[in-house]
Amino acid sequence: MIARSPLAALATLVLCGTALAAPVLKADIVVTASVVTVGDMFDDAGLAAEDALFRAPKPGTSGVVSLADVQSAAARAGLQAFESNGLGSVRVTRSATIVDQAFLTDLISADLAARGILSQGMSANTAFTTPITPVNAEVVVQPASIISMRYLPGNGAFSARIAIAGVDQPLDVAGSIELMIDAPHLTGSFPAGTVLAAENIEMRPVSLRFAESTGIARIEDVVGKALTRQSRDGMMLKPSDVTAPLTVAKNDLVTIYFRKGPMTLTVKGQAITGGTTGAPLQVLNLMSKRVISAIALAPGAVEVSTDPLALAGL
């Protein structure tokens, strides 16, 4: 009698257990591919897991397969025995990606962006001529793609043919596209002269045609600029609505500088008009009570030129 080691005995038990283990039929399965495999239908399918059994139902639908049909398909795949767990049938559901109006809108926008029609800060409002009935597509990386699309920028009309994964016939759609662009809008009501900060501005989409007719302002064109007039909450800002902020405002007390070589003279004054840095303005000399022309240097500082008339005004 040949004695066996404990390790050999354990290996024998494992091998026997593996040989005796039979695939177990599932009661309800969900697949994504166009065919149902042995691994989809059975637990512990083993080496036959990738073998095909039969075609899956259409995307987004379910079907019931009888035990007899499962046995027949399994036999064709080389699977002679399995545990049925008392089941008389199996429900097979095929998952789907829903291609609806929102999906098609994003698809069309992506096509416009690829053509260079939509750039950063732009979007497209797509209106379809007829309502879009949702379609069940295969669960793949690209459930739908544009075969062809015609777009007329003049009136915004478009027509497109869409290929949908798992659907034999293409989908034809038509409608109109309104191009939108982000434009700066005020987040509150502000008086004229308010210097705008980033928190005073909100970018909102407006019709590109409207924006082009009134002038398009970028956010960097308005932040740090001053309002030229009193403005209301929600107003879209145009380039003409803002200007460089005043360095010296009307009635500001200023120091008037006159420089000649190494010599610098100063005198107190008051601004009669406002001005931005480098811009001319009128200033009252508080000592001579004369109004002179000067250039705004910085807040509270102006400078007169060496022009004889300017000097005489001092």
ABEGO torsion letter per residue (X at the ends): XBBBBAAAAAAAAAAAAAAABBBBBBABBBBABABBBAAAABBGAEAAAABBABBBBBBGBBBBBBAAAAAAAAAAAGBABBBAGGBABBBBBBBBBBBBAAAAAAAAAAAAAAAGABBBGBBBBBBBABBBBBBBBBBBABABBBABBBBBAAAGBBBBBBBBBGBABBBBBBEBBBBBBBBBBBABBBBBGBBBBAAABBBBBBBAAAAAAAEBBBAAAABGBBBABBBBBGBBBBAAABBBBBABBBGBBBBBBBBBEABBBBBBBBBABBBBBGBBBBBBBAAAGBBBBBBBABBGBBBBBABAAAAAAX
